[in-house]
Amino acid sequence: MTKVLITGATGMLGQYALAAAKAEGYDIITFGRPQNDLNNIETIAPFIAQIKPSIVLHLAAQTDVDLCERDPALAARINVLATREVAKATTMVGGWLGYVSTSNVFGAKEQTVYNELDLPDPVNYYGRSKFWGEQMVIQYAPHNHLIVRAGWMIGGGASKDHKFVGKIIAQIRNGASQILAVDDKQGSITAAENLARFLLASAKRGRIGLFHFASKGTVTRFQIACEIAKSLGYSGVVRGVRSNIFPLSAPRATSEGIESIFLSDAAEDIYIGSWNEDLQKYISQF
């Protein structure tokens, strides 16, 4: 039976990947608390060497953008050095490595949309740490890796979604008369469930290289909030605001919009819809 190692299996994307791997009948091993911790870098390679997985989905990361800005050493340890060890060990056992990166590797050029040929130019330490994580994968797993850059991730459902979509739905259900959402920053959304399916399908076929994976079209958080409000019949006011009313440690790019010029039309049809289609599909799960 094919062994699949999933790091970050308790996270949003990890839960979907775990379900997809179970549906495929894989022998699943997880790496994460309480047994292991990416902070303990020296434990990573021995663990992978012991279990010898055929597929490694490296989904664990420090994704708190503002924490990474306040503690770049933490970002480097988790997102760069731990990724290096995962890549080295996966290559050593002859496995295939799927690594999830982020649209946050872009932003300084202030383009509206970035594709796979655009050079990364992150504006914060989170984006920089994920970019250097990509470099670790390229260097230490040169012939057996897939790097996938995702946009603003949506998923988790009613009980586990503590990100933007979940917070807006919670405000509506709690009877808020007004919802504030930023309208001067834009990006792309990525449905975590679709990405998990894409990763498992890519592992099965041995797909390698670098791909962007996000719903079609760029969108602001204000537009997302309006779409949610319309879908749920919200009678209050959704108001667009400037991002500077929410003080944050880390700078944000004006746009983190991404698109793929490498994924085939067939792959897009299976996994990727427009941003409002993918958002509506997710909202219906609540």
Residue pairs with C-beta under 8 A, 6 or more apart in sequence:
1 25
1 26
1 27
2 26
2 27
2 54
2 55
3 26
3 27
3 28
3 29
3 51
3 52
3 53
3 54
3 55
4 21
4 26
4 27
4 28
4 29
4 53
4 54
4 55
4 56
4 57
4 203
5 29
5 30
5 31
5 48
5 51
5 53
5 55
5 56
5 57
5 95
6 14
6 17
6 18
6 21
6 28
6 29
6 30
6 31
6 56
6 57
6 59
7 14
7 30
7 31
7 32
7 38
7 56
7 57
7 58
7 59
7 60
7 86
8 14
8 32
8 58
8 59
8 60
8 61
9 15
9 17
9 18
9 30
9 31
9 32
9 59
10 30
10 32
10 33
11 59
11 60
12 153
12 155
12 156
12 160
12 161
12 163
12 192
13 59
13 100
13 153
13 155
13 192
13 195
13 196
14 30
14 32
14 59
14 60
15 156
15 160
16 155
16 192
16 193
16 195
16 196
16 197
17 57
17 59
17 196
17 199
17 200
18 28
18 30
19 196
20 196
20 197
20 199
20 200
21 28
21 57
21 200
22 28
24 200
24 204
26 55
29 51
29 53
31 44
31 47
31 60
32 38
32 60
36 43
36 44
36 47
37 43
38 44
38 60
38 77
38 78
38 82
39 77
39 78
39 82
41 77
41 81
41 82
41 85
44 82
44 85
44 86
44 89
45 85
45 88
45 89
45 92
47 89
48 56
48 86
48 89
48 90
48 92
48 93
48 95
49 89
49 92
49 93
52 93
52 95
53 90
53 93
53 95
54 94
54 95
54 96
55 95
55 96
55 98
55 203
56 86
56 90
56 95
56 96
56 97
56 98
57 98
57 100
57 199
57 203
58 83
58 86
58 87
58 97
58 98
58 99
58 100
59 100
60 78
60 82
61 78
61 79
61 100
61 130
61 133
62 68
62 74
62 75
62 78
62 79
62 126
62 129
63 102
63 126
64 126
65 104
65 124
65 126
65 248
65 250
65 252
66 248
66 249
66 250
67 74
67 75
67 249
68 74
68 75
68 79
68 124
68 125
68 126
68 129
68 250
69 124
69 125
69 126
69 249
69 250
69 251
70 249
72 125
72 129
75 125
75 126
75 128
75 129
76 129
76 132
78 129
79 126
79 129
79 130
79 132
79 133
80 129
80 132
80 133
80 136
83 99
83 133
83 136
83 137
84 136
84 139
84 140
86 97
87 97
87 99
87 136
87 137
87 139
87 140
87 141
87 145
88 140
88 141
90 96
90 97
90 141
90 144
91 97
91 140
91 141
91 144
94 144
95 144
96 144
96 145
96 146
96 203
96 206
96 208
97 137
97 141
97 144
97 145
97 146
98 145
98 146
98 148
98 199
98 202
98 203
99 133
99 134
99 137
99 145
99 146
99 147
99 148
100 148
100 150
100 195
100 199
101 130
101 131
101 133
101 134
101 147
101 148
101 149
101 150
102 126
102 127
102 130
102 149
102 150
102 151
103 114
103 149
103 150
103 151
103 152
103 187
103 188
103 212
103 214
103 256
103 257
103 258
104 122
104 124
104 126
104 127
104 130
104 253
104 256
105 120
105 121
105 122
105 127
105 130
105 131
105 134
105 149
106 114
106 118
106 120
106 121
106 122
106 127
106 253
106 255
106 256
106 258
107 121
107 122
107 123
107 127
107 252
107 253
107 254
107 255
107 256
108 121
108 122
108 123
108 253
109 118
109 121
110 253
110 254
110 255
111 118
111 255
111 257
112 186
112 218
112 255
112 257
113 188
113 218
113 255
113 257
113 258
113 259
114 212
114 256
114 257
114 258
114 259
115 212
115 258
115 259
115 260
115 261
116 210
116 211
116 212
116 260
116 261
116 262
117 261
120 127
120 131
120 134
122 128
122 130
122 131
123 251
123 252
123 253
124 250
124 251
124 252
125 250
126 250
134 147
134 210
137 145
137 147
138 145
138 147
143 208
144 208
145 208
146 199
146 202
146 203
146 207
146 208
146 209
146 210
146 211
147 209
147 210
147 211
148 195
148 198
148 199
148 210
148 211
148 212
148 213
149 210
149 211
149 212
149 213
149 258
150 190
150 195
150 213
150 214
151 187
151 188
151 189
151 190
151 213
151 214
151 215
151 256
151 257
151 258
152 163
152 164
152 187
152 188
152 189
152 190
152 256
153 163
153 189
153 190
153 192
153 195
154 161
154 163
154 164
154 165
154 189
154 190
154 191
154 192
154 278
154 279
154 282
155 161
155 191
155 192
155 193
155 282
156 162
156 163
156 166
156 192
157 285
157 286
158 166
158 169
158 285
158 286
160 166
161 169
164 221
164 224
165 224
165 228
165 279
165 282
165 283
168 179
168 181
168 224
168 225
168 228
168 229
169 228
169 232
169 283
169 286
171 179
172 179
172 228
172 229
172 232
172 234
172 236
176 236
177 236
177 237
178 236
178 237
178 238
178 239
179 225
179 229
179 234
179 236
179 237
179 238
179 239
180 239
180 241
180 245
181 220
181 221
181 222
181 224
181 225
181 226
181 238
181 239
181 240
181 241
182 220
182 221
182 222
182 240
182 241
182 242
182 243
182 246
183 220
183 221
183 222
183 223
183 240
183 241
183 242
184 220
184 242
184 243
184 254
185 220
185 221
185 243
185 252
185 253
185 254
185 255
185 256
186 218
186 219
186 220
186 254
186 255
186 256
186 257
187 218
187 219
187 255
187 256
187 257
187 258
188 214
188 215
188 217
188 218
188 219
188 256
188 257
188 258
188 259
188 275
189 214
189 215
189 219
189 224
189 275
189 278
189 279
190 213
190 214
190 215
191 215
191 278
191 281
191 282
193 282
194 213
194 271
194 272
194 278
195 213
195 271
197 271
198 213
198 267
198 271
201 207
209 262
210 262
211 260
211 262
211 263
212 258
212 259
212 260
212 262
212 263
213 260
213 263
213 271
213 272
214 258
214 259
214 260
214 272
215 272
215 273
215 274
215 275
215 277
215 278
215 279
216 259
216 268
216 272
216 273
216 274
216 275
217 274
217 275
217 276
218 255
218 257
218 275
219 275
219 276
220 240
222 238
222 240
222 241
224 279
225 238
226 238
227 276
227 279
227 280
228 234
228 279
228 283
229 236
229 238
231 280
231 283
232 283
243 252
260 268
263 272
272 278
273 281
